[in-house]
Amino acid sequence: MSERVKLNIAGMSCVNCSNSIQKAALKIPGVSEANVSFANASGEFVIERTEILQELEAKIKKLGFEIAKDIDELERKRSEHIKSLRDKFAFGAVLSVAIMGFEMFGEKNFINSFMMIILAALVMFYSGKSFFTHALAALKSRNYDMNVLVALGTGSAFLYSLFVFLFPNALDSELNNMYVSSSAMIITFVLLGKFLEERSKAKAGDYIKNLLKFSPKTALVIKPDGQNVEVSVSELNVGDIVVVKNGFNVPVDGTIVQGGAEIDASMLTGESLPVYKEVGDVVFAGTLNTNGYISVKVEKKAAQTLLSQIVILLNDASAKKMPISRLADRVANIFVPSVVAIAVLTFLVWFFMGAHLSYAISSAICVLIISCPCALGLATPIGIISALACGAKSGILIKNPEVLELIKDVKFAVFDKTGTLSKAQISVASHTLSVPEFMQIASIEALSEHPISKAVVKFAEQNYQRVRAASGEFSNIVGQGISYKDESGLILVGNEKLLTQNNIALSDEQRAQILAATSGGSGVVLCAINDKFVGFISISDEIRDESKSVISQLKAYGVTTVMLSGDNENVVSSVGLKLGVDKTYANAMPHEKHEVISKFSKEGRVLFVGDGINDSPSLKSADVGIAMNSGSDIAKAAGDIVLIKNDLQGVLSSLKLGKSTIRTIKENLFWAFIYNIICIPVAAGVLYPMFGVLLNPVYGALAMCFSSVTVVLNSLRLRFLKL
């Protein structure tokens, strides 16, 4: 039976490294799928048998990479790798300067040449060792990556210089030149670029690491005997009771069962002020208890908390490839052998045209060095990582980076109503009862746990006085309402069916009043006291404050706005009119919502925003599915983007982020391609016959390094984008 495994892989320096691992893995019998991400430093593999895993790990290590058991070990190995790159760069830089000193200021004799060869060899075999080991492994796998280019360029320059040193009389005097300084400086410059790239990549993922720091490693559990015992968070079970003291972070997702506290949830929701939470309220792992003392019942295991899910989703998202990324990968894979062919052709052309051998070799070496496709490989992954970090900081969790490329072309923005455009919080809009009558009804509603009953009680306490629950005979009639009876008589609260069954009729005038209330989008609760209709309470689902503004701005962008709801026609039409929505659909069942989305998809890109289980098919079928964090787990799983703050402004922010990300990636790809288009001919020496311009391999390495750093810095601008 096939098994999917995920490995954390340390030591990858560019997208070609991930391609090399991927190709090698697929050649192992029993490995049916392989998806290796340079950006995420991980690989997902589908293997037929568990025993194949050891062979797979051994193959990856043989290629020159390391396997990390968990995220902590991966971070440690990544830090060690960055430190190693820094040290190797520093070593290479010092020795390269020394070589340049011997070359520029020393006399051309045996001692100077010997010292230059020795110093260059140290740089080659210490600082540049990884290039040669990875190149050898890549050649064995028939994967011609950038390491092959660096190894060929520096190796050929060094071997030519060594030949000149050992056999000084074998060549004419004009060919008797040493290029050891070029070899050393090339490796040094490439290491500088890799060091900056790796450090920038690590910084781009800082948000994920910061999230991990919010979650405590231990928790105080209340044992059956009443003692508080400190245990690892990973050992907690659903149903355990943990204590969270003032100044400590909540260790798990759970419900408060005792006490109260002011909870700072800014790291999850962005709320600037702590919110008071009491018994019955839900708290999330990583949030901070700023004032109070609470006991929390564990509702989810440590690996299932909202914080853990965000970290996992961010990691998984950065591993996925966008269409534009796959294009860059395909280009990169054919680019390297093409460059090798150009380098050979450059040598042959100049050699047979009668140019000096040293000139032909120098031009070929320069082509190999300047063409290293680092910038091409970095163009997309660094842009994606930076975009994910930017979105996460603004409460936009991007699960599928592909939508960053799709969202910029959205033509239709479709919204669910309840819980999306509205707050899904039932509230009292108005009523036609006298205050004493309303308070009497509220005292009966206090006996019920129904959302409408809670809304009535809340309205009474906010506008009139504290509600005391009645003490008579209470009955909940499913599908109709509630009845209450005591010594003063019978009270009915519910729909018209409840009143009809109790022989209470409505006059034409009363029906007209009710119709006027419902036509505005509100629901009504009818009230009768002692067989007499006394009035009604209008109930509404409060519209989000930002809904109208978001709809208006989307229309300004040329996007057609649509409301797709299961509510009745009156409510949907009324809300649509208030918000200025272009099109409305009412009484829509889940499969009907899916059909509407499919219809719009034929005309252009569709974005759907929803929160309920019934929205899941639409979230999946839309080009871009955005789920509210307050919605169901199924909806959040189906969505491409989750709005952590439950703020619809996140839709506009996602649109802006998508446009900025694609623009940045295109700038990166443009720079990488233009750089190679311009520099390869110059490196090949086409300007030499007319202008006498010959590009030294050292400057070729510097130009290649500059190209990569430019791409990285351009991508990192996304981290500071204001959404």
FENFENWO-V844846 format. One record per residue. N is the residue number from 1. RES is the residue in three letters. OMEGA is omega in degrees with one decimal (* if undefined). D_LAST is the distance of its C-alpha to the last C-alpha in Angstrom with 1 decimal. Layout:
# FENFENWO-V844846
N_RES_OMEGA_D_LAST, N_RES_OMEGA_D_LAST
This chain:
# FENFENWO-V844846
1_MET_-178.1_46.0, 2_SER_-179.6_42.7, 3_GLU_178.4_40.4, 4_ARG_-179.4_36.7, 5_VAL_178.5_36.1, 6_LYS_179.9_33.2, 7_LEU_173.1_33.9, 8_ASN_-173.0_31.8, 9_ILE_179.9_32.8, 10_ALA_174.2_32.7, 11_GLY_177.2_33.6, 12_MET_-176.1_31.8, 13_SER_178.3_30.9, 14_CYS_-177.1_29.5, 15_VAL_178.5_29.0, 16_ASN_174.4_32.7, 17_CYS_179.1_33.7, 18_SER_177.3_32.0, 19_ASN_179.5_33.8, 20_SER_178.6_37.0, 21_ILE_-177.5_36.8, 22_GLN_-179.5_35.9, 23_LYS_179.8_38.9, 24_ALA_-179.2_41.2, 25_ALA_-177.6_40.3, 26_LEU_177.5_41.0, 27_LYS_179.1_44.5, 28_ILE_177.4_45.5, 29_PRO_-179.5_47.6, 30_GLY_174.4_46.0, 31_VAL_-174.7_42.3, 32_SER_179.1_41.1, 33_GLU_176.6_37.3, 34_ALA_178.0_35.3, 35_ASN_-175.6_31.6, 36_VAL_-177.7_30.8, 37_SER_173.6_27.3, 38_PHE_-177.4_27.1, 39_ALA_-174.5_23.4, 40_ASN_-178.2_24.2, 41_ALA_-178.6_27.7, 42_SER_176.7_29.3, 43_GLY_175.2_31.5, 44_GLU_-175.8_32.4, 45_PHE_173.0_36.0, 46_VAL_-177.5_38.3, 47_ILE_-176.9_41.8, 48_GLU_-179.6_45.0, 49_ARG_-178.9_46.6, 50_THR_-177.3_45.5, 51_GLU_-177.9_47.9, 52_ILE_-177.9_45.9, 53_LEU_179.7_43.1, 54_GLN_178.1_45.4, 55_GLU_178.8_46.2, 56_LEU_179.2_42.5, 57_GLU_179.5_41.6, 58_ALA_179.3_44.7, 59_LYS_-179.8_43.6, 60_ILE_178.9_40.1, 61_LYS_179.7_41.8, 62_LYS_177.5_44.4, 63_LEU_177.6_41.6, 64_GLY_-179.5_40.7, 65_PHE_-177.9_37.8, 66_GLU_177.5_37.6, 67_ILE_177.3_37.0, 68_ALA_-176.3_35.1, 69_LYS_-178.0_36.1, 70_ASP_-177.5_32.8, 71_ILE_-179.1_29.4, 72_ASP_179.0_30.9, 73_GLU_177.6_33.5, 74_LEU_178.6_31.0, 75_GLU_179.4_29.0, 76_ARG_179.2_32.3, 77_LYS_178.2_33.5, 78_ARG_177.5_30.3, 79_SER_178.4_30.7, 80_GLU_179.4_34.4, 81_HIS_178.6_33.5, 82_ILE_178.2_31.2, 83_LYS_178.9_34.0, 84_SER_177.5_36.6, 85_LEU_179.0_34.8, 86_ARG_-178.0_34.5, 87_ASP_-180.0_38.2, 88_LYS_176.6_39.3, 89_PHE_-179.5_37.5, 90_ALA_178.7_39.1, 91_PHE_-180.0_42.5, 92_GLY_-178.8_42.2, 93_ALA_-179.2_41.1, 94_VAL_-178.1_44.0, 95_LEU_177.8_46.5, 96_SER_177.0_45.2, 97_VAL_178.8_45.7, 98_ALA_178.3_49.2, 99_ILE_178.4_49.9, 100_MET_178.0_48.8, 101_GLY_176.9_51.1, 102_PHE_-175.8_54.0, 103_GLU_-174.0_53.3, 104_MET_-171.4_53.0, 105_PHE_-179.4_55.5, 106_GLY_176.8_57.8, 107_GLU_-179.1_61.0, 108_LYS_179.2_61.1, 109_ASN_-174.6_63.3, 110_PHE_-176.2_63.6, 111_ILE_179.6_62.2, 112_ASN_-179.7_59.0, 113_SER_179.4_58.4, 114_PHE_179.5_59.1, 115_MET_179.3_56.6, 116_MET_179.3_53.9, 117_ILE_-178.9_54.5, 118_ILE_-179.4_54.4, 119_LEU_179.2_51.2, 120_ALA_178.5_49.5, 121_ALA_177.8_50.8, 122_LEU_178.4_49.2, 123_VAL_-177.5_45.8, 124_MET_-169.6_46.3, 125_PHE_170.9_47.4, 126_TYR_-178.1_45.3, 127_SER_-173.7_42.0, 128_GLY_-176.3_42.1, 129_LYS_-175.6_43.8, 130_SER_179.6_40.7, 131_PHE_-177.0_40.5, 132_PHE_178.9_44.1, 133_THR_178.7_44.0, 134_HIS_179.4_40.9, 135_ALA_179.7_42.4, 136_LEU_178.7_45.7, 137_ALA_-179.9_44.1, 138_ALA_179.4_42.0, 139_LEU_177.8_45.2, 140_LYS_179.6_47.0, 141_SER_-177.5_44.3, 142_ARG_177.1_44.4, 143_ASN_-171.7_40.7, 144_TYR_-175.9_40.5, 145_ASP_-175.7_37.3, 146_MET_177.9_36.3, 147_ASN_177.0_38.6, 148_VAL_179.8_41.5, 149_LEU_-179.0_40.6, 150_VAL_-179.4_40.4, 151_ALA_179.0_43.6, 152_LEU_-177.1_45.4, 153_GLY_-177.6_44.5, 154_THR_-178.8_45.2, 155_GLY_179.9_48.1, 156_SER_178.2_49.9, 157_ALA_-179.1_49.5, 158_PHE_-178.6_50.9, 159_LEU_176.9_53.7, 160_TYR_179.4_54.8, 161_SER_179.5_54.9, 162_LEU_177.7_56.9, 163_PHE_178.9_59.3, 164_VAL_-179.0_59.8, 165_PHE_-175.7_60.5, 166_LEU_-177.6_63.0, 167_PHE_-174.7_64.7, 168_PRO_-177.4_64.5, 169_ASN_-177.0_67.5, 170_ALA_-177.6_66.3, 171_LEU_174.9_64.2, 172_ASP_-176.0_64.9, 173_SER_-178.9_63.9, 174_GLU_178.0_61.1, 175_LEU_-173.7_59.5, 176_ASN_-178.9_60.1, 177_ASN_178.6_56.6, 178_MET_-178.0_54.5, 179_TYR_-178.3_50.7, 180_VAL_178.5_50.1, 181_SER_177.7_47.8, 182_SER_179.4_45.7, 183_SER_-177.4_45.6, 184_ALA_-177.7_44.6, 185_MET_178.6_42.0, 186_ILE_179.6_40.4, 187_ILE_-179.5_40.0, 188_THR_-179.9_38.7, 189_PHE_179.5_36.1, 190_VAL_177.6_35.0, 191_LEU_176.9_34.8, 192_LEU_178.6_32.7, 193_GLY_-179.1_30.2, 194_LYS_178.5_30.3, 195_PHE_179.4_29.9, 196_LEU_179.2_26.8, 197_GLU_-177.8_25.4, 198_GLU_179.6_26.3, 199_ARG_178.3_25.0, 200_SER_178.8_21.6, 201_LYS_178.9_21.5, 202_ALA_178.9_22.5, 203_LYS_179.0_19.8, 204_ALA_178.7_17.1, 205_GLY_-178.7_18.5, 206_ASP_-177.1_18.7, 207_TYR_178.5_16.3, 208_ILE_-179.7_19.0, 209_LYS_178.1_21.7, 210_ASN_176.8_20.3, 211_LEU_-179.3_20.1, 212_LEU_-179.9_23.7, 213_LYS_-178.9_24.7, 214_PHE_-174.2_23.7, 215_SER_-179.7_26.3, 216_PRO_177.5_29.9, 217_LYS_-179.1_32.6, 218_THR_179.9_35.3, 219_ALA_175.8_36.0, 220_LEU_-178.2_38.9, 221_VAL_175.7_40.6, 222_ILE_179.7_43.2, 223_LYS_-179.6_46.3, 224_PRO_179.8_49.0, 225_ASP_177.0_51.2, 226_GLY_-178.8_48.5, 227_GLN_175.1_47.7, 228_ASN_-177.3_44.2, 229_VAL_179.6_44.0, 230_GLU_179.2_41.2, 231_VAL_175.7_40.3, 232_SER_-179.8_37.7, 233_VAL_-179.6_34.7, 234_SER_-179.0_35.5, 235_GLU_-178.8_38.9, 236_LEU_177.8_37.7, 237_ASN_175.9_38.8, 238_VAL_-178.3_37.6, 239_GLY_176.6_39.5, 240_ASP_176.3_39.8, 241_ILE_179.2_39.3, 242_VAL_179.3_37.4, 243_VAL_176.5_37.3, 244_VAL_-177.5_34.1, 245_LYS_177.8_35.2, 246_ASN_177.9_33.4, 247_GLY_-179.4_31.0, 248_PHE_175.9_30.8, 249_ASN_176.4_28.1, 250_VAL_-174.3_28.8, 251_PRO_-173.3_30.2, 252_VAL_168.0_29.8, 253_ASP_-178.9_28.5, 254_GLY_-178.6_31.2, 255_THR_178.7_32.6, 256_ILE_179.5_33.9, 257_VAL_178.6_37.7, 258_GLN_176.0_38.8, 259_GLY_-180.0_37.5, 260_GLY_-177.6_34.2, 261_ALA_173.2_31.5, 262_GLU_-173.9_28.2, 263_ILE_175.9_25.6, 264_ASP_-178.3_22.4, 265_ALA_-174.5_20.0, 266_SER_-178.7_16.9, 267_MET_178.1_16.7, 268_LEU_-171.8_16.6, 269_THR_-177.2_15.2, 270_GLY_178.7_13.2, 271_GLU_-174.0_16.0, 272_SER_-177.0_16.9, 273_LEU_175.3_20.6, 274_PRO_179.7_23.1, 275_VAL_-179.6_24.5, 276_TYR_178.4_28.2, 277_LYS_-179.3_29.4, 278_GLU_-177.3_33.0, 279_VAL_-179.5_35.5, 280_GLY_179.5_34.2, 281_ASP_179.8_30.5, 282_VAL_175.1_28.5, 283_VAL_-174.8_27.0, 284_PHE_178.1_25.1, 285_ALA_177.9_25.9, 286_GLY_178.2_24.1, 287_THR_-171.0_23.5, 288_LEU_173.7_25.5, 289_ASN_-176.6_28.5, 290_THR_-178.5_28.3, 291_ASN_177.8_31.4, 292_GLY_-178.1_34.0, 293_TYR_-175.3_36.0, 294_ILE_169.6_35.4, 295_SER_-173.7_37.0, 296_VAL_175.5_34.8, 297_LYS_-177.6_36.2, 298_VAL_179.8_34.8, 299_GLU_-178.8_33.4, 300_LYS_175.1_32.0, 301_LYS_-175.3_33.1, 302_ALA_-177.7_31.1, 303_ALA_-176.4_30.0, 304_GLN_-177.4_28.8, 305_THR_178.8_26.5, 306_LEU_-179.5_22.9, 307_LEU_179.2_22.0, 308_SER_179.7_24.4, 309_GLN_178.9_23.0, 310_ILE_179.8_19.4, 311_VAL_179.9_21.0, 312_ILE_-178.5_23.2, 313_LEU_179.4_20.5, 314_LEU_178.0_18.3, 315_ASN_-179.4_21.6, 316_ASP_-177.7_22.8, 317_ALA_-177.7_19.6, 318_SER_178.9_19.8, 319_ALA_-177.4_23.4, 320_LYS_-177.4_23.0, 321_LYS_176.1_23.3, 322_MET_176.5_21.7, 323_PRO_-179.5_24.1, 324_ILE_177.4_23.1, 325_SER_179.7_23.8, 326_ARG_176.3_27.2, 327_LEU_179.8_28.1, 328_ALA_179.3_27.5, 329_ASP_-179.1_29.6, 330_ARG_179.0_32.4, 331_VAL_-178.4_32.5, 332_ALA_-176.9_32.5, 333_ASN_176.8_35.4, 334_ILE_-176.0_37.6, 335_PHE_-174.0_36.5, 336_VAL_178.3_38.4, 337_PRO_177.7_41.9, 338_SER_-179.7_41.5, 339_VAL_177.3_41.0, 340_VAL_178.6_44.0, 341_ALA_179.0_46.0, 342_ILE_179.9_45.0, 343_ALA_178.2_46.0, 344_VAL_179.8_49.4, 345_LEU_178.5_49.8, 346_THR_179.3_49.1, 347_PHE_-176.2_51.7, 348_LEU_-178.9_54.3, 349_VAL_-177.7_53.8, 350_TRP_-179.9_54.3, 351_PHE_-178.2_57.1, 352_PHE_174.3_59.1, 353_MET_175.8_58.5, 354_GLY_178.5_60.4, 355_ALA_176.8_57.7, 356_HIS_-179.8_58.2, 357_LEU_-179.2_57.4, 358_SER_178.7_55.1, 359_TYR_-180.0_53.2, 360_ALA_179.9_52.7, 361_ILE_-179.3_51.7, 362_SER_-179.9_49.3, 363_SER_179.6_47.6, 364_ALA_179.3_47.3, 365_ILE_-178.2_45.9, 366_CYS_176.9_43.3, 367_VAL_-179.9_42.2, 368_LEU_-175.4_41.7, 369_ILE_-172.0_39.7, 370_ILE_-175.4_37.4, 371_SER_-179.9_36.5, 372_CYS_-170.3_35.1, 373_PRO_179.2_32.1, 374_CYS_-176.8_29.8, 375_ALA_179.3_27.1, 376_LEU_-179.9_27.4, 377_GLY_-178.0_27.2, 378_LEU_-170.8_24.1, 379_ALA_-176.2_22.2, 380_THR_-174.6_20.6, 381_PRO_179.8_20.8, 382_ILE_176.3_19.1, 383_GLY_179.8_16.2, 384_ILE_-178.3_16.0, 385_ILE_-179.5_16.3, 386_SER_178.9_13.5, 387_ALA_179.2_11.1, 388_LEU_179.4_12.5, 389_ALA_179.1_12.1, 390_CYS_179.8_8.4, 391_GLY_-177.8_8.1, 392_ALA_179.3_10.9, 393_LYS_-179.1_9.7, 394_SER_178.1_7.1, 395_GLY_178.5_10.1, 396_ILE_-178.4_9.9, 397_LEU_-176.9_13.3, 398_ILE_-178.9_14.0, 399_LYS_-176.8_17.8, 400_ASN_-176.2_18.7, 401_PRO_179.9_16.9, 402_GLU_-176.8_19.0, 403_VAL_176.3_16.8, 404_LEU_178.6_14.2, 405_GLU_-176.6_17.0, 406_LEU_-169.8_18.0, 407_ILE_-178.4_15.0, 408_LYS_-178.1_14.8, 409_ASP_-177.6_18.3, 410_VAL_178.8_18.1, 411_LYS_179.9_20.7, 412_PHE_173.7_21.1, 413_ALA_-175.6_18.8, 414_VAL_-177.4_21.2, 415_PHE_163.8_20.8, 416_ASP_180.0_23.3, 417_LYS_-173.0_24.2, 418_THR_179.4_25.4, 419_GLY_-180.0_22.8, 420_THR_172.7_20.0, 421_LEU_176.6_20.1, 422_SER_-176.8_22.4, 423_LYS_-176.3_22.5, 424_ALA_177.2_25.6, 425_GLN_-178.8_27.3, 426_ILE_180.0_30.6, 427_SER_178.1_31.6, 428_VAL_178.8_34.5, 429_ALA_179.6_33.8, 430_SER_174.7_37.3, 431_HIS_-179.1_41.0, 432_THR_-179.5_44.5, 433_LEU_169.8_46.3, 434_SER_-178.9_47.9, 435_VAL_177.8_46.5, 436_PRO_179.3_49.4, 437_GLU_-179.5_49.1, 438_PHE_179.9_45.3, 439_MET_177.7_46.0, 440_GLN_177.1_48.8, 441_ILE_-179.0_46.6, 442_ALA_179.3_43.9, 443_SER_176.7_46.5, 444_ILE_178.8_47.3, 445_GLU_179.6_43.7, 446_ALA_178.9_43.3, 447_LEU_-175.9_45.6, 448_SER_176.9_43.2, 449_GLU_-178.6_40.0, 450_HIS_179.5_38.8, 451_PRO_178.6_35.2, 452_ILE_179.0_36.8, 453_SER_179.1_39.3, 454_LYS_179.2_36.7, 455_ALA_178.9_34.9, 456_VAL_179.5_38.2, 457_VAL_179.9_39.0, 458_LYS_179.6_35.6, 459_PHE_-179.5_36.1, 460_ALA_-177.0_39.6, 461_GLU_179.0_38.7, 462_GLN_-173.1_35.8, 463_ASN_-175.2_38.0, 464_TYR_-177.8_41.6, 465_GLN_-179.1_42.8, 466_ARG_-177.0_42.8, 467_VAL_174.0_43.9, 468_ARG_-178.1_47.0, 469_ALA_178.1_47.5, 470_ALA_-174.2_50.7, 471_SER_-178.6_53.5, 472_GLY_-177.6_55.3, 473_GLU_-174.3_55.3, 474_PHE_179.3_51.9, 475_SER_177.8_51.3, 476_ASN_-177.4_48.2, 477_ILE_-174.0_49.0, 478_VAL_176.7_46.6, 479_GLY_-177.5_45.2, 480_GLN_-178.1_46.7, 481_GLY_-179.1_45.8, 482_ILE_174.5_47.8, 483_SER_-178.0_51.3, 484_TYR_-177.5_52.7, 485_LYS_172.7_56.4, 486_ASP_-175.5_58.3, 487_GLU_-178.4_61.4, 488_SER_177.4_59.8, 489_GLY_-175.8_59.1, 490_LEU_177.3_56.6, 491_ILE_179.2_52.9, 492_LEU_178.3_50.8, 493_VAL_-178.9_47.0, 494_GLY_-178.1_45.5, 495_ASN_-176.0_45.7, 496_GLU_178.8_48.6, 497_LYS_179.1_50.2, 498_LEU_179.7_50.8, 499_LEU_-178.9_52.4, 500_THR_-179.7_54.5, 501_GLN_177.8_55.9, 502_ASN_174.0_57.0, 503_ASN_176.6_58.7, 504_ILE_-176.1_56.4, 505_ALA_178.1_55.9, 506_LEU_177.3_53.5, 507_SER_178.5_54.7, 508_ASP_179.8_53.4, 509_GLU_179.5_51.8, 510_GLN_177.8_50.0, 511_ARG_179.1_48.8, 512_ALA_178.0_47.5, 513_GLN_-179.9_45.5, 514_ILE_179.5_43.9, 515_LEU_179.0_43.2, 516_ALA_-179.5_41.4, 517_ALA_-177.5_39.2, 518_THR_179.4_38.3, 519_SER_177.5_37.6, 520_GLY_176.2_34.7, 521_GLY_-178.9_33.1, 522_SER_169.6_34.4, 523_GLY_-179.7_36.8, 524_VAL_173.4_40.0, 525_VAL_-176.9_42.1, 526_LEU_-176.6_45.8, 527_CYS_178.3_48.0, 528_ALA_178.5_51.8, 529_ILE_179.6_54.1, 530_ASN_174.4_57.7, 531_ASP_-179.7_57.8, 532_LYS_176.5_56.1, 533_PHE_-175.8_52.7, 534_VAL_179.7_51.1, 535_GLY_-179.3_47.6, 536_PHE_177.7_44.2, 537_ILE_177.6_40.8, 538_SER_-179.1_37.7, 539_ILE_179.1_35.1, 540_SER_173.9_31.5, 541_ASP_-171.7_28.3, 542_GLU_178.8_25.8, 543_ILE_177.2_22.9, 544_ARG_-177.0_19.4, 545_ASP_-173.8_18.3, 546_GLU_-173.0_15.1, 547_SER_-176.2_17.0, 548_LYS_-179.8_18.5, 549_SER_-179.6_15.4, 550_VAL_178.5_13.6, 551_ILE_-178.9_17.0, 552_SER_-178.1_17.4, 553_GLN_176.9_14.1, 554_LEU_178.4_15.0, 555_LYS_178.1_18.5, 556_ALA_176.8_17.4, 557_TYR_-178.8_16.0, 558_GLY_-179.9_19.5, 559_VAL_176.3_18.9, 560_THR_-177.2_21.8, 561_THR_-175.9_21.0, 562_VAL_172.0_23.5, 563_MET_-174.9_24.5, 564_LEU_-170.5_26.7, 565_SER_174.8_28.5, 566_GLY_179.3_31.7, 567_ASP_-177.8_32.4, 568_ASN_-173.5_35.3, 569_GLU_-178.0_35.2, 570_ASN_-178.5_35.4, 571_VAL_-176.9_32.4, 572_VAL_179.9_30.2, 573_SER_-179.0_31.4, 574_SER_179.9_30.9, 575_VAL_179.2_27.3, 576_GLY_179.1_26.5, 577_LEU_179.5_28.1, 578_LYS_-175.2_26.2, 579_LEU_-179.1_22.8, 580_GLY_179.4_23.8, 581_VAL_-177.3_23.5, 582_ASP_-177.2_25.3, 583_LYS_177.8_27.4, 584_THR_175.7_28.5, 585_TYR_-177.7_30.6, 586_ALA_175.8_32.5, 587_ASN_-175.7_34.7, 588_ALA_173.6_33.0, 589_MET_-178.1_34.2, 590_PRO_-179.1_32.1, 591_HIS_177.9_34.1, 592_GLU_175.1_33.7, 593_LYS_179.3_29.9, 594_HIS_179.9_30.1, 595_GLU_178.5_32.5, 596_VAL_178.9_30.2, 597_ILE_179.9_27.3, 598_SER_179.2_29.9, 599_LYS_178.9_31.1, 600_PHE_-177.4_27.7, 601_SER_179.1_27.1, 602_LYS_-177.7_30.2, 603_GLU_-179.1_28.5, 604_GLY_179.6_25.1, 605_ARG_-178.2_22.1, 606_VAL_172.7_21.4, 607_LEU_179.1_18.5, 608_PHE_179.1_19.9, 609_VAL_-179.0_18.4, 610_GLY_-176.9_21.0, 611_ASP_-172.1_22.2, 612_GLY_176.6_26.0, 613_ILE_-179.7_28.6, 614_ASN_178.7_29.6, 615_ASP_-173.2_26.2, 616_SER_178.6_26.6, 617_PRO_-179.5_28.5, 618_SER_178.5_26.0, 619_LEU_-179.5_23.0, 620_LYS_-174.3_25.1, 621_SER_179.4_26.5, 622_ALA_176.8_23.3, 623_ASP_177.2_21.6, 624_VAL_178.0_18.4, 625_GLY_-179.3_19.0, 626_ILE_-178.5_16.4, 627_ALA_175.3_18.1, 628_MET_-179.6_17.6, 629_ASN_179.3_18.3, 630_SER_-177.1_21.0, 631_GLY_-177.8_22.8, 632_SER_178.2_25.7, 633_ASP_-179.8_25.8, 634_ILE_178.4_27.0, 635_ALA_-179.9_24.1, 636_LYS_177.8_21.6, 637_ALA_-177.6_23.9, 638_ALA_-175.7_23.9, 639_GLY_174.6_20.2, 640_ASP_-179.0_18.2, 641_ILE_175.0_15.1, 642_VAL_178.6_15.3, 643_LEU_-174.3_13.0, 644_ILE_-176.4_14.2, 645_LYS_-177.0_13.4, 646_ASN_-179.3_15.0, 647_ASP_-177.5_12.5, 648_LEU_173.8_12.4, 649_GLN_177.8_9.1, 650_GLY_176.1_8.2, 651_VAL_178.6_10.3, 652_LEU_178.8_8.2, 653_SER_178.1_5.0, 654_SER_178.6_8.0, 655_LEU_179.8_9.5, 656_LYS_-179.3_7.1, 657_LEU_178.8_7.2, 658_GLY_-179.9_10.9, 659_LYS_-179.2_11.6, 660_SER_-178.7_10.4, 661_THR_-179.0_12.3, 662_ILE_177.3_15.4, 663_ARG_-180.0_15.5, 664_THR_-179.9_15.5, 665_ILE_178.2_18.1, 666_LYS_175.5_20.2, 667_GLU_179.2_20.2, 668_ASN_-179.4_21.4, 669_LEU_177.9_24.1, 670_PHE_-179.3_25.1, 671_TRP_-177.7_25.7, 672_ALA_-178.2_27.6, 673_PHE_-179.2_29.8, 674_ILE_178.6_30.5, 675_TYR_-178.4_31.3, 676_ASN_-179.9_33.9, 677_ILE_-178.5_35.3, 678_ILE_-169.4_36.0, 679_CYS_-177.5_37.1, 680_ILE_177.3_39.3, 681_PRO_178.9_41.8, 682_VAL_179.2_41.9, 683_ALA_179.9_42.5, 684_ALA_174.6_45.2, 685_GLY_-177.6_47.0, 686_VAL_-179.7_46.9, 687_LEU_-175.2_46.7, 688_TYR_-178.4_49.7, 689_PRO_-175.3_52.5, 690_MET_-172.8_51.3, 691_PHE_-179.4_49.6, 692_GLY_-178.8_50.7, 693_VAL_176.6_47.1, 694_LEU_-175.6_47.1, 695_LEU_176.6_44.0, 696_ASN_179.0_44.9, 697_PRO_178.5_43.4, 698_VAL_179.3_42.0, 699_TYR_174.3_39.8, 700_GLY_178.1_38.9, 701_ALA_179.2_37.5, 702_LEU_178.9_35.6, 703_ALA_178.7_34.0, 704_MET_178.2_33.1, 705_CYS_-179.8_31.5, 706_PHE_178.9_29.6, 707_SER_-179.0_28.2, 708_SER_-178.9_26.9, 709_VAL_178.4_25.3, 710_THR_179.2_23.7, 711_VAL_-179.8_22.1, 712_VAL_-178.1_20.9, 713_LEU_178.1_19.5, 714_ASN_179.3_17.7, 715_SER_-176.7_16.1, 716_LEU_174.9_15.1, 717_ARG_179.9_12.9, 718_LEU_-178.2_10.3, 719_ARG_-177.3_10.4, 720_PHE_178.6_9.2, 721_LEU_178.6_6.2, 722_LYS_-177.8_3.8, 723_LEU_*_0.0
